[in-house]
Amino acid sequence: MALPPQKFREAVFQILYSEGFVSEKDEIVPFMMAELKATRRSMLDAHARVAEVLAKQEEIDAIIAEASTEYSFDRISRVEKTILRLGLFEILFDNELPSKVAIAEAVRLCRKFGTPESSQFVNAILDGVYKKDGAPATEEPVLI
């Protein structure tokens, strides 16, 4: 069974979070299939999305470090970093998902996997980056 978009995002988050703990995708894919009752194809698609995020991780981490004025990058918890990486990837590199939806989904992930405070922090970082880099330019009025 194909996963709904929210469950797919949760699977991507969990696989991305496990990166560094689990060395092989052959270990995580069967586990995630059983936990989420998802097809192998869905988990392989989620793993492919994780690979896309990891390919941009250095760039994304630099953006997080620049946007986080209250905390140094090293002080941000692993859960928050993972959600920020996924959210920023969706805002900056995924043209299929509106940025505001990506921010709302990141906040939802924080509420589910993090703390209420972390959701506020993640929202502030993502919203700041969106307003700085991701927001569509508004047209200037033409005076006739």
C-alpha positions in Angstrom: 0.0 0.0 0.0 1.3 3.4 -0.9 1.8 5.8 2.0 -0.2 9.0 2.3 2.1 12.1 2.0 2.2 12.7 5.8 3.2 9.1 6.6 5.7 9.2 3.7 7.3 12.4 5.2 7.4 10.7 8.6 9.2 7.7 7.1 11.7 10.0 5.4 12.3 11.8 8.7 12.8 8.6 10.5 15.2 7.2 8.0 17.1 10.5 7.8 17.2 10.6 11.6 18.6 7.0 11.7 21.4 8.0 9.3 24.6 7.5 11.2 23.0 4.9 13.5 22.2 2.3 10.9 24.8 1.7 8.2 22.8 -0.1 5.6 19.5 0.6 4.0 18.9 -3.1 4.0 18.7 -2.9 7.7 16.2 0.0 8.0 13.9 -0.7 5.0 12.4 -4.0 6.3 12.1 -2.5 9.8 10.2 0.5 8.5 8.0 -1.6 6.2 6.9 -3.6 9.3 6.4 -0.5 11.5 4.5 1.5 9.0 2.8 -1.4 7.2 4.2 0.0 4.0 5.3 -1.5 0.7 9.0 -2.1 -0.1 8.5 0.4 -3.0 7.3 3.1 -0.6 10.3 2.6 1.7 12.7 2.6 -1.3 11.1 5.9 -2.4 11.6 7.3 1.1 15.2 6.2 1.1 15.7 7.8 -2.3 14.3 11.1 -0.9 16.7 10.8 2.1 19.6 10.4 -0.4 18.4 13.7 -2.1 18.4 15.5 1.3 21.8 14.1 2.2 23.2 15.3 -1.2 22.2 18.9 -0.2 23.0 18.5 3.6 26.1 20.6 3.6 24.3 23.5 1.9 21.3 23.1 4.1 23.3 22.9 7.3 25.0 26.2 6.4 21.6 27.8 6.0 20.5 26.5 9.4 23.7 27.7 11.0 23.2 31.2 9.5 19.5 31.4 10.4 19.8 30.2 13.9 20.8 33.3 15.8 19.8 32.0 19.3 21.6 28.7 19.2 24.9 27.5 17.6 24.4 24.7 15.1 26.0 22.2 17.5 23.4 23.0 20.2 20.4 22.1 18.0 19.1 18.7 18.9 19.3 15.9 16.4 15.5 15.7 16.1 15.3 19.5 15.3 18.3 19.3 12.9 16.7 16.4 11.0 13.3 18.2 10.7 15.0 21.4 9.7 17.0 19.6 7.0 13.9 18.0 5.6 11.9 21.2 5.8 14.5 23.3 4.1 15.0 20.7 1.4 11.3 20.8 0.7 11.2 24.6 0.7 14.3 25.2 -1.4 14.6 22.1 -3.7 11.1 20.5 -4.0 9.1 22.4 -6.5 6.0 20.1 -6.0 5.3 21.2 -2.5 4.3 24.8 -1.5 6.7 26.2 1.0 4.0 27.0 3.6 2.9 23.4 3.5 6.5 22.3 4.1 6.7 24.6 7.1 3.4 23.4 8.5 4.5 19.8 8.0 7.8 20.4 9.8 6.0 21.9 12.7 3.7 18.9 12.8 6.7 16.6 12.8 8.1 18.6 15.7 4.9 18.2 17.7 4.9 14.5 17.1 8.7 13.7 17.5 10.0 16.7 19.5 8.6 19.2 22.0 6.3 22.2 21.8 9.3 24.5 22.2 11.1 22.7 19.3 8.1 23.3 17.0 8.3 27.1 17.7 12.1 27.1 17.1 11.7 25.1 13.8 8.9 27.3 12.7 10.9 30.5 13.3 14.0 29.1 11.4 12.0 27.9 8.4 9.8 30.9 8.2 12.9 33.2 8.4 14.5 31.3 5.5 11.3 31.2 3.5 10.9 35.0 3.9 14.5 35.6 3.0 15.1 33.1 0.2 12.0 31.1 -0.7 9.1 33.6 -0.8 8.0 34.5 -4.3 8.9 38.0 -5.3 6.0 40.4 -5.4 5.5 42.5 -8.4 6.0 46.2 -8.1 2.9 48.3 -9.2 3.3 49.9 -12.5 2.4 53.6 -12.5 0.8 54.9 -15.7 
